[in-house]
Amino acid sequence: MPTLRPLPSGVPVTPSSSVTADPVAPGVDSPSTAAPLSVSTPSLTLARGQPADPQKFKVTVGPSTIDGQGAFAGEAIPARRKIGEMRGEFVDMAEARRRARQAEKTSGRIFMVAISDKRAVDATHATDPLRFANHSCQPNMVLKVQQGRVAFYALRDIAEGEELTARYGETHHAGRLTCRCGAPGCQGRL
């Protein structure tokens, strides 16, 4: 998986900030059948006209002790398995930065992931529960960009009810936001 690139002066994946991904977890395979999504067709469609569900495991959304709403495992998830994806609208980087600044001023929640130097996925209006994944300095999943798709994989076995977290990496906050993950050895700032 290519690592997510920070949006110059801002933007990425969770409710409170921008995201870049950690390097791929050893042994996490990239699916070779993933196809890029398009702006006009935000999801794959099955033969009977039903959108393909990118979620491989049940994920729920609820109040988080880290920040606002969080994504939670609705069932046990084995290590190294794909949990699901976060879909949204493809936008160019200038528009992504503009939307991130606006979201920060209004709601304080940014649901954006840079997928290349030129494009980002804005999941503000998506229904995928993984858009609520909060940052942790000791995450239980890794965010990967694969052929323009934003996917999450379990780094270890995850228990039912456990909050699903990813390491954001560099964010548009540039160290100005206090990290509230509570993990031992927390980096302290995002």
N, C-alpha and C positions, 0 to 999 in steps of 0.2 A: 504494500500500500504506500502510495506517496504520502508524505506527511502533509498535513494541512498547512497552508502558508498563512501567516497573520495578515489581515487586511492592513495595508499601510494606513496607519492611524486609525485602525479599528475594524472589527467585526468577526464573528463566529458562533458557536453552538449552544450555549445554554441560556437559561433564562436571565443570567446576570452578566454575560460577557461574551467575548470573542473566543475562538478556539483554534488551537493547532493540535495536531495529534502527536502522540509519542511514536517512536519507531514501532514497526510491526512487532507484535509479540512473537517470539520464536514458536514455530509450529502452527501458527494460525494461517490457514490456507486461504488464498484469494479465489473466490469462485470464478471460473473461466467463462461462465455463461451470463454474467452480469452485462446488461446493455445500458448505455447511457439513456437517461431520461431526457425528454424534450420539454420546452416551456409549454407547448400546446398540448402535449400529452404527458401530464405529470406522473402517471403511473402506468405500469404495464397492464394490458387487458387480456383476460383469458378468453377462450373460444366462445363462451356463452355471454360475453359482454360484461362480466364481472371484473372489477379491478383486482389485480393480483395483490395479495396481502404480503407486504414485505416483513411483517413481524413473524418471527419463528418461535418465539416464546411469549407467554402472556406477560404483559407489562401494564401496570396500573399507575395512575397519577394521584398523588396525595400530598398533604402538607409535609414539608421537609425540615429537619432540624438544621440543615446546612443553609438553605435559602429558599424562601417562597414555596413553590410547588416542586416536587421531585418525582422521578420515575422510580418505580419499585417492581421487583421481580414478583410476578403473580404466581409463579411456580418455581421449583428448583431448576437451575440452569447449570449444566455441566461446563467445566473449563474448556476453553478453546472453541466453543460453539458460537455461531452467529446468532445474536439475539434478535436483531432486526435492523431496520433502516429509518432514517429521517428524511422525508421528502419535502419538497417545497418548490417555490418559484425560482428559476434561474435568473440572476440579474448580473449586470456587469459590475465591476469593482467600484466605479464612481457612484452608482446607484446604491450599492451595498453600504458604502460608507455613509451616504446621505441618510439612508433608512436607519442605520445603527445610531447615528447622532440623534435623529428624531425620536427613536424608541427610547434612548437613554433619557431624553428630556421628559417624555410623556409617561411611559410605564416603568422605565428602568429595566425592562426585560428585552434582551436581544436574542433572537433565535436565528442566527446566521452562521454559516460555515463557508469559509473560503475553500473552493475545490480546485482552483488553479490561480495563476497570476492575473487572470482576466475575468473569472467568474466566481460567483458565490451562490449558495442555496439559501433563500430566505424562507424559513419554516414558520414564520409568524402566524400564518393562517392554516397550517397543516394540522391534521388530526393525529399524527403519529405521536404516541406517548413518549418516545425517546427524545423528543425535542426538549423535554423537561429534565434531562440528565444534568445533574449538578457537577461542579468540579470537586475533585479530591486530590490531595497530594499523594494518596495511596489508593488509586482507583481499583475497581473490580472489573472494569471493561476498558477496551481501547477503541477509539474512534478511527476508522479507516476510510479513505476516499478511494473508491475502486471504479474506474471508468465513469467518473462523474456522479457516482452514487455515494451517499454518506451511510456507512454501515458501522455497527457496533458488535464487538466480539468479547466474550467472557475471558478474562485473564486467569480466572481461577473458578472453582465451584462457587456458585452463588446460591444462597438459601432463599426460599420463598419468603417474601416480605422485606428482604434486604434492599436498601436504596441502591440504585444503579448509578455509578459515578464514573467519570472519565477525567483524565488530566487535560486541562485546557491548553497548557503550554503558554506561549505568548498571547496576550490579549490586547485589545485596544485600550485597556485601562492603564497599561504601561507601568504597573506597580503601584497605582494609586488606590486600588481596591483591596480592603482587608480580606484575606482568605478565612472562611469560617468552616472549613471542612472538619477540623478537630482531630485530624490524623496525627499520630506520633511523628515528629519531624516535619510538621507542616512548614511550608516555605514562607507563610505569613502574609504574602501579598500576591495579587494577580495583576 
